[in-house]
Amino acid sequence: MRNDPQVINLVTRARNGDRPAWEALVDRYSPLTWSICRRYQLDRTDAEDVCQAVWLRLVQQLDNLRDPAALPGWIATTTQRECYRAQHARCRLAAGQQAPQTGNHPDEQTVMAEDELLTAERHAVLRAAFSDLPPGYQRLLALLIANPPLPYAEISARLGIPIGSIGPSRARGLERLRRHPAVDALISAEAAAS
């Protein structure tokens, strides 16, 4: 999540020695490191070593991280590199034995965990962007996604706006959401990943 204000805040506070901010970063991104370790099929001991190495590297590099909002990507990349190192070390130790496959074969549980983490991150970004919208747009969009759906006439009456302005107002509100720095970064990151 690039430009996620919460991540930027946590990184900035952690750089300044704020222990609760550091713990919040670890709590927030530990599921990501563990899911990557599972994808690489590391045993528990190797996974613990990898996670410890990732957090140690972050302590060493936190002041050098140019873009605090890029932290999730940095953690994912560093975890993958550490997983590769762990697998490579395991292969060297097992010389003469059949080397374990180093392919990237995520199991169903790993994929579900990663999907849940990504969904939670998307929801957090959308909630943050939605809360930054002016109240009028918040009310309009909330009514437009009400379940069961409300007719435009009722939305018009509740908000005191003409029916003809609901569509254009919705478009402007959604465009503001799309332009929110955190949402824009999320869209860009997901486009680059695919």
C-alpha positions in Angstrom: 0.0 0.0 0.0 2.0 2.9 -1.2 1.2 6.3 0.5 -0.8 4.6 3.3 -0.7 7.3 5.9 -0.9 4.8 8.7 2.2 2.9 7.5 4.1 6.2 6.9 3.2 7.3 10.5 4.3 3.9 12.0 7.6 3.9 10.1 8.3 7.5 11.1 7.6 6.8 14.7 9.6 3.6 14.7 12.6 5.4 13.2 12.3 7.8 16.2 12.5 4.9 18.6 8.8 4.5 19.4 8.5 0.9 20.6 4.7 0.6 20.2 5.0 1.8 16.6 7.7 -0.9 15.9 5.4 -3.5 17.6 2.5 -2.4 15.4 4.6 -2.8 12.3 5.6 -6.3 13.4 2.0 -7.2 14.2 0.8 -5.8 10.9 3.3 -7.5 8.7 4.2 -10.8 10.5 1.3 -12.6 8.7 2.9 -11.5 5.4 6.3 -12.9 6.3 4.8 -16.2 7.5 2.7 -16.6 4.4 5.7 -16.2 2.2 7.7 -18.7 4.3 4.8 -21.2 3.9 4.8 -20.6 0.1 8.5 -21.6 0.1 7.5 -24.6 2.1 10.0 -23.9 4.9 9.8 -25.9 8.1 9.0 -24.0 11.3 12.6 -23.6 12.4 13.7 -22.2 9.0 10.6 -19.9 8.9 11.3 -18.6 12.4 14.9 -17.9 11.3 13.7 -16.1 8.1 11.2 -14.0 10.0 13.9 -13.0 12.6 16.3 -12.1 9.8 13.7 -10.0 8.1 13.0 -8.0 11.2 16.7 -7.6 12.0 17.3 -6.3 8.5 14.5 -3.9 8.9 16.0 -2.6 12.1 19.3 -2.1 10.3 17.7 -0.5 7.2 14.8 1.5 8.7 16.6 4.8 8.5 17.7 4.1 4.9 14.2 3.3 3.7 13.6 6.2 1.2 9.8 5.7 0.9 8.2 4.6 4.2 5.0 3.7 2.3 7.0 1.1 0.3 7.6 -0.9 3.5 5.1 -3.8 2.6 6.9 -4.4 -0.7 10.3 -4.2 1.1 9.2 -6.7 3.6 7.9 -9.1 1.0 11.0 -8.8 -1.2 13.3 -9.3 1.8 11.3 -12.3 3.1 11.5 -13.9 -0.4 15.3 -13.4 -0.5 15.7 -14.8 3.0 13.5 -17.8 2.1 15.7 -18.4 -0.9 18.8 -18.2 1.2 17.3 -20.7 3.7 16.4 -23.1 0.9 19.8 -22.8 -0.6 21.6 -23.4 2.7 19.3 -26.4 3.3 20.3 -27.8 -0.2 24.0 -27.3 0.5 23.6 -29.2 3.9 21.8 -32.0 2.1 24.5 -32.5 -0.5 24.4 -36.1 -1.6 20.7 -36.3 -0.8 17.9 -35.3 -3.1 17.5 -31.5 -2.9 14.2 -30.2 -2.0 12.2 -28.5 -4.7 12.7 -24.7 -4.6 9.7 -24.0 -6.8 7.1 -21.6 -5.7 4.1 -23.8 -5.1 1.7 -22.1 -2.7 -0.8 -24.4 -1.1 -4.5 -23.5 -0.8 -4.2 -22.3 2.8 -1.2 -20.0 1.9 -3.1 -18.5 -1.0 -6.2 -17.9 1.2 -4.0 -16.3 3.9 -2.4 -13.9 1.4 -5.8 -13.1 -0.2 -7.2 -12.3 3.3 -4.2 -10.1 4.0 -4.6 -8.3 0.7 -8.3 -7.9 1.2 -7.8 -6.4 4.7 -5.2 -4.0 3.3 -7.6 -2.9 0.5 -10.4 -2.4 3.0 -8.1 -0.3 5.2 -7.1 1.8 2.3 -10.7 2.3 1.2 -11.9 3.2 4.7 -9.1 5.8 5.0 -9.9 7.3 1.6 -13.6 7.3 2.3 -13.1 9.0 5.6 -11.2 11.8 3.8 -14.1 12.5 1.4 -16.3 15.5 2.2 -19.4 14.5 4.2 -21.8 15.0 1.3 -19.9 12.5 -0.9 -19.7 10.1 2.1 -23.5 10.2 2.6 -24.3 9.9 -1.1 -22.0 6.9 -1.7 -23.2 5.2 1.5 -26.8 5.5 0.2 -25.9 4.3 -3.2 -24.4 1.1 -1.8 -27.2 0.5 0.7 -28.6 -3.0 0.9 -31.3 -3.3 -0.3 -30.7 -0.6 -2.9 -32.5 2.7 -2.6 -34.3 4.3 -5.5 -32.8 7.6 -6.7 -36.0 9.3 -5.7 -35.5 8.3 -2.1 -31.8 9.3 -2.2 -32.8 12.6 -3.7 -35.3 13.2 -0.9 -32.9 12.2 1.9 -30.0 14.4 0.7 -32.1 17.2 -0.7 -30.5 17.1 -4.1 -32.0 16.8 -7.6 -32.3 13.3 -9.0 -30.3 14.4 -12.1 -27.3 15.4 -10.0 -26.9 12.0 -8.3 -25.1 10.3 -11.1 -22.6 13.2 -11.7 -22.1 13.6 -8.0 -21.4 9.9 -7.6 -18.9 10.1 -10.5 -17.1 13.0 -8.8 -17.1 11.2 -5.4 -15.7 8.0 -7.0 -13.1 10.0 -8.8 -12.0 11.6 -5.6 -11.6 8.1 -4.1 -9.6 6.9 -7.0 -7.3 10.0 -6.8 -6.7 9.5 -3.0 -3.0 8.9 -2.7 -3.4 5.5 -0.9 -6.0 4.2 -3.4 -4.0 5.5 -6.4 -0.9 3.7 -5.0 -2.9 0.5 -4.4 -4.2 0.5 -8.0 -0.8 1.2 -9.4 0.9 -1.5 -7.3 -1.8 -4.1 -8.3 -1.4 -3.1 -11.9 2.3 -3.5 -11.7 2.0 -6.9 -10.0 -0.3 -8.3 -12.7 
